[in-house]
Amino acid sequence: MIRFKTQTPWLVVMGFFIIMAVTWGMGAGPLLAGNAMPFAQGRLFEVSKPGATPNYVFGTMHVADRDVLRLPPPIALAFKGSRMLLVESDHDPVETYKIVEAMFLPEGRSLQDMLKPALYEEIVTAAEAVGMKERDVNRLRPWAIWILLGDPADESVRRASGQPVLDDALRLYASKRGVPVMALDRAAEIAALFTVGLSEADQLQLLENALRDPMSYDERYNAMRQSYLAGDLEALLMSMRPDDKTATEAQRQFADRFNHGLLTERNRRWIPRMTRHFKRGGVFVAVGAAHLPGETGILNLLEKAGYQVKRVL
């Protein structure tokens, strides 16, 4: 069993917020009523072809929770025996800075100019409650505010103390042991999810939807954490969906559109980047658990690409 205690630099944490929090409070896309979801259960999967050394795909949760960081023996064994680690994002300082830079409005623009006064004051109040100053809030794009505010209270404390999120802990653990670490996303691709994929109107809608969500960030986090630790990927996706009782049709459509870029398009982009390393075997892929299940999840896409996919845990 591996327990991570490595500290994470502030700049890395800031850039990783984008990947860590993007699914909190958003829908996970439509689920097919009446059909079994492919790979709806599990956290660790063996991916191989006959006669070849297996690779592993591990679904992570982008948090610093100690129960999440504590890897069960089958996961720890597969991870420690791998020759290469593939993760979502590159933590090179230059690449990370590109992501952080994309969070800020261009010179001469401010968040206050984009919002109605009442909504702006509501956002400033919420930001100040988590230690952000108005002058900093006013410089950020709406999607960046959404991410930085969407952090459960306990998580803020854990990361402030230097505790890494799971994906980052895996990366650092591998690097210390000389295991190559490769990123599946480029910094420009991550930033483009928001700067290109979302209009300013979309960003404002995203932020307002989060403020009006009947579930608190802590409630959503706890539901996701419980599902994740149980390996219930279908329940994990359900806990991320907009509340069918309160969400409008427009909100549901927006969530589906955003998650098409967040999950579906990235899954498809990742497959050739993964499989080019799979031929030798021994690759450990660690990506958010929401990327694993479903028709467009990476496990189903790998199976369609000719790989045998078997649940380990």
C-alpha positions as CSV (number, residue, x, y, z in Angstrom):
1,M,0.0,0.0,0.0
2,I,1.4,3.4,-1.0
3,R,0.9,6.5,1.1
4,F,1.8,9.8,-0.6
5,K,3.2,12.7,1.5
6,T,5.0,14.8,-1.2
7,Q,4.5,18.6,-1.3
8,T,3.3,20.4,-4.4
9,P,4.6,23.9,-5.5
10,W,2.0,26.6,-5.5
11,L,2.3,27.3,-9.3
12,V,1.8,23.6,-10.1
13,V,-1.4,23.5,-7.9
14,M,-2.7,26.7,-9.5
15,G,-2.4,25.2,-13.0
16,F,-3.7,21.8,-12.0
17,F,-6.9,23.4,-10.6
18,I,-8.1,23.4,-14.2
19,I,-7.9,19.6,-14.5
20,M,-8.8,19.0,-10.8
21,A,-12.1,20.9,-10.6
22,V,-13.5,20.9,-14.1
23,T,-16.1,18.2,-13.4
24,W,-17.4,19.4,-10.1
25,G,-20.9,20.8,-10.5
26,M,-21.2,19.8,-14.2
27,G,-23.2,17.2,-15.9
28,A,-21.3,14.1,-17.2
29,G,-23.3,13.9,-20.4
30,P,-26.4,11.9,-21.2
31,L,-26.7,8.4,-19.9
32,L,-28.4,5.8,-22.2
33,A,-31.6,4.9,-20.5
34,G,-32.3,1.1,-20.5
35,N,-28.8,0.2,-21.7
36,A,-25.9,-1.1,-19.6
37,M,-23.1,1.3,-19.3
38,P,-19.8,-0.2,-20.6
39,F,-17.3,-0.5,-17.7
40,A,-19.6,1.0,-15.1
41,Q,-17.7,-0.5,-12.2
42,G,-14.0,-0.5,-11.2
43,R,-10.9,1.6,-10.7
44,L,-8.1,-0.4,-12.2
45,F,-8.2,-2.3,-15.6
46,E,-5.7,-4.4,-17.4
47,V,-5.3,-3.5,-21.1
48,S,-3.4,-5.9,-23.3
49,K,-3.2,-7.9,-26.5
50,P,-2.5,-11.7,-26.6
51,G,1.1,-12.6,-25.8
52,A,2.1,-9.0,-24.8
53,T,3.0,-7.6,-21.5
54,P,-0.1,-5.9,-20.0
55,N,-0.7,-2.2,-19.5
56,Y,-3.0,-0.7,-16.8
57,V,-5.6,2.1,-16.8
58,F,-6.3,3.5,-13.4
59,G,-9.2,6.0,-12.7
60,T,-8.2,8.7,-10.4
61,M,-10.0,11.4,-8.4
62,H,-8.2,14.8,-8.6
63,V,-8.2,15.4,-4.9
64,A,-5.8,15.3,-1.9
65,D,-8.1,13.3,0.3
66,R,-6.1,10.7,2.3
67,D,-8.5,7.9,1.6
68,V,-8.2,8.6,-2.1
69,L,-4.4,8.8,-1.9
70,R,-4.2,5.4,-0.1
71,L,-3.8,2.9,-3.0
72,P,-5.1,-0.6,-2.4
73,P,-2.5,-3.3,-3.0
74,P,-3.5,-4.3,-6.6
75,I,-3.3,-0.7,-7.7
76,A,0.0,-0.1,-5.9
77,L,1.5,-3.3,-7.3
78,A,0.5,-2.5,-10.9
79,F,1.8,1.1,-10.5
80,K,5.2,0.1,-8.9
81,G,5.8,-2.5,-11.6
82,S,5.2,-0.2,-14.6
83,R,8.0,1.2,-16.8
84,M,6.1,4.4,-17.8
85,L,3.4,6.6,-16.3
86,L,0.9,8.5,-18.5
87,V,-1.1,11.3,-16.9
88,E,-3.4,14.0,-18.1
89,S,-1.3,17.1,-17.8
90,D,2.3,18.2,-18.0
91,H,3.6,19.9,-14.8
92,D,6.6,21.5,-16.5
93,P,6.7,25.0,-15.1
94,V,6.7,26.6,-18.5
95,E,3.7,24.6,-19.6
96,T,1.9,25.2,-16.3
97,Y,2.4,28.9,-16.6
98,K,0.7,28.9,-20.0
99,I,-2.4,27.5,-18.3
100,V,-2.3,30.0,-15.5
101,E,-1.8,32.8,-18.0
102,A,-5.0,31.7,-19.8
103,M,-7.0,32.2,-16.6
104,F,-6.5,36.0,-16.7
105,L,-8.5,38.6,-18.7
106,P,-6.6,40.7,-21.3
107,E,-5.3,44.0,-20.2
108,G,-8.0,46.7,-19.9
109,R,-10.8,44.2,-19.1
110,S,-12.2,43.3,-15.7
111,L,-14.7,40.8,-14.4
112,Q,-16.7,43.6,-12.9
113,D,-17.3,45.1,-16.4
114,M,-18.8,41.8,-17.5
115,L,-21.3,41.2,-14.7
116,K,-24.3,42.8,-13.3
117,P,-23.5,44.5,-10.0
118,A,-25.4,42.1,-7.8
119,L,-23.8,39.0,-9.3
120,Y,-20.4,40.6,-9.1
121,E,-20.8,41.3,-5.4
122,E,-22.0,37.7,-4.8
123,I,-18.9,36.4,-6.5
124,V,-16.6,38.7,-4.6
125,T,-18.2,37.6,-1.3
126,A,-17.8,33.9,-2.2
127,A,-14.2,34.5,-3.3
128,E,-13.3,36.4,-0.1
129,A,-14.7,33.5,1.9
130,V,-12.0,31.2,0.5
131,G,-9.2,33.8,0.9
132,M,-9.2,35.5,-2.5
133,K,-9.0,39.3,-2.7
134,E,-11.3,41.3,-4.9
135,R,-8.4,42.8,-7.0
136,D,-7.4,39.3,-8.0
137,V,-10.9,38.1,-8.7
138,N,-11.5,41.1,-10.9
139,R,-8.6,40.1,-13.2
140,L,-9.8,36.5,-13.8
141,R,-11.9,35.0,-16.6
142,P,-15.3,33.7,-15.4
143,W,-14.3,30.1,-16.0
144,A,-11.3,30.5,-13.8
145,I,-13.4,31.9,-11.0
146,W,-15.7,28.9,-11.3
147,I,-12.8,26.6,-10.9
148,L,-11.2,28.4,-8.0
149,L,-14.5,28.7,-6.1
150,G,-15.4,25.1,-6.8
151,D,-13.1,23.7,-4.2
152,P,-14.5,21.9,-1.1
153,A,-13.4,23.5,2.1
154,D,-11.4,20.4,3.3
155,E,-9.6,20.2,0.0
156,S,-8.5,23.8,0.3
157,V,-7.0,23.1,3.7
158,R,-5.2,19.9,2.5
159,R,-3.6,21.6,-0.5
160,A,-2.7,24.6,1.5
161,S,-0.7,22.3,3.7
162,G,1.2,20.9,0.7
163,Q,-0.7,17.6,0.2
164,P,-0.7,16.7,-3.5
165,V,-3.8,15.6,-5.4
166,L,-3.6,11.9,-6.4
167,D,-2.5,12.4,-10.0
168,D,0.3,14.7,-9.0
169,A,1.4,12.3,-6.2
170,L,1.7,9.5,-8.7
171,R,3.7,11.7,-11.1
172,L,6.1,12.8,-8.4
173,Y,6.4,9.2,-6.9
174,A,7.3,7.9,-10.4
175,S,9.8,10.7,-11.2
176,K,11.7,10.1,-8.0
177,R,12.2,6.5,-9.0
178,G,13.3,7.3,-12.5
179,V,10.1,6.2,-14.2
180,P,9.3,8.3,-17.3
181,V,6.2,10.4,-17.1
182,M,4.4,11.5,-20.2
183,A,1.3,13.8,-20.5
184,L,-1.7,13.0,-22.7
185,D,-2.7,16.7,-23.0
186,R,-0.8,19.7,-24.0
187,A,-1.1,23.0,-22.1
188,A,-2.6,24.7,-25.1
189,E,-5.3,22.0,-25.4
190,I,-6.2,22.3,-21.8
191,A,-6.5,26.1,-21.9
192,A,-8.5,25.8,-25.2
193,L,-11.2,23.8,-23.4
194,F,-12.2,27.2,-21.9
195,T,-10.7,30.0,-24.0
196,V,-11.9,28.5,-27.3
197,G,-14.5,26.0,-26.3
198,L,-16.5,28.4,-24.2
199,S,-17.8,31.8,-25.3
200,E,-17.9,34.6,-22.7
201,A,-21.6,34.1,-22.5
202,D,-21.0,30.3,-21.8
203,Q,-18.4,31.2,-19.1
204,L,-20.8,33.5,-17.4
205,Q,-23.6,30.9,-17.6
206,L,-21.2,28.3,-16.1
207,L,-20.4,30.5,-13.2
208,E,-24.0,31.5,-12.5
209,N,-25.1,27.9,-12.7
210,A,-22.6,26.9,-10.1
211,L,-23.7,29.7,-7.8
212,R,-27.4,28.6,-8.2
213,D,-26.7,24.9,-7.8
214,P,-29.0,23.5,-5.0
215,M,-26.1,21.2,-4.0
216,S,-23.1,22.7,-2.3
217,Y,-19.6,21.9,-3.5
218,D,-19.1,19.8,-0.4
219,E,-22.2,17.8,-1.0
220,R,-21.2,17.0,-4.6
221,Y,-17.7,16.2,-3.5
222,N,-18.8,13.8,-0.8
223,A,-21.2,12.0,-3.3
224,M,-18.4,11.7,-5.8
225,R,-15.8,10.6,-3.2
226,Q,-18.1,7.9,-1.9
227,S,-18.9,6.6,-5.5
228,Y,-15.2,6.7,-6.4
229,L,-13.9,4.8,-3.4
230,A,-16.6,2.1,-4.1
231,G,-15.5,1.9,-7.7
232,D,-19.0,2.8,-8.9
233,L,-18.2,4.7,-12.0
234,E,-21.9,5.0,-13.1
235,A,-22.9,6.5,-9.8
236,L,-19.9,8.8,-10.0
237,L,-21.1,10.1,-13.3
238,M,-24.6,10.5,-12.0
239,S,-23.4,12.5,-9.0
240,M,-21.8,14.9,-11.5
241,R,-25.0,15.5,-13.5
242,P,-27.2,18.6,-13.2
243,D,-30.2,17.9,-10.9
244,D,-33.0,16.8,-13.1
245,K,-35.5,18.3,-10.7
246,T,-34.1,21.8,-10.7
247,A,-32.0,22.1,-13.9
248,T,-33.5,23.8,-17.0
249,E,-33.3,22.2,-20.4
250,A,-30.8,24.9,-21.4
251,Q,-28.6,24.1,-18.4
252,R,-28.6,20.4,-19.3
253,Q,-27.8,21.1,-23.0
254,F,-24.9,23.3,-21.9
255,A,-23.6,20.7,-19.6
256,D,-23.7,18.1,-22.3
257,R,-22.0,20.4,-24.8
258,F,-19.2,21.3,-22.3
259,N,-18.6,17.7,-21.3
260,H,-18.4,16.7,-25.0
261,G,-15.2,18.7,-25.1
262,L,-14.1,17.9,-21.5
263,L,-14.5,14.2,-21.8
264,T,-15.5,12.8,-25.2
265,E,-13.1,14.8,-27.4
266,R,-10.2,14.3,-25.0
267,N,-10.8,10.6,-24.7
268,R,-10.7,10.2,-28.5
269,R,-7.6,12.4,-28.7
270,W,-5.8,10.3,-26.0
271,I,-6.3,6.9,-27.6
272,P,-3.5,7.1,-30.2
273,R,-1.3,8.9,-27.7
274,M,-1.7,6.0,-25.3
275,T,-1.5,3.1,-27.7
276,R,1.8,4.3,-29.3
277,H,3.4,3.4,-25.9
278,F,1.4,0.2,-25.3
279,K,3.3,-2.0,-27.7
280,R,6.1,-2.8,-25.2
281,G,3.6,-3.1,-22.3
282,G,4.2,-2.0,-18.8
283,V,2.4,1.4,-19.1
284,F,0.4,2.7,-16.3
285,V,-2.3,5.3,-17.3
286,A,-3.7,7.5,-14.6
287,V,-6.6,9.7,-15.6
288,G,-9.8,11.0,-14.0
289,A,-12.2,8.2,-13.4
290,A,-14.9,10.0,-15.4
291,H,-12.9,9.3,-18.5
292,L,-13.2,5.5,-18.1
293,P,-16.8,4.3,-18.5
294,G,-19.4,4.6,-21.2
295,E,-19.6,4.3,-24.9
296,T,-17.1,7.1,-25.5
297,G,-15.0,6.3,-22.4
298,I,-11.4,5.3,-23.0
299,L,-11.9,1.7,-21.9
300,N,-14.6,1.1,-24.5
301,L,-12.5,2.9,-27.2
302,L,-9.5,0.8,-26.3
303,E,-11.6,-2.4,-26.7
304,K,-12.8,-1.2,-30.1
305,A,-9.2,-0.6,-31.0
306,G,-8.5,-4.3,-30.5
307,Y,-7.3,-4.5,-26.9
308,Q,-8.5,-6.9,-24.2
309,V,-9.8,-4.9,-21.2
310,K,-10.2,-6.7,-17.9
311,R,-11.2,-5.3,-14.6
312,V,-8.6,-5.8,-11.8
313,L,-10.2,-3.9,-9.0
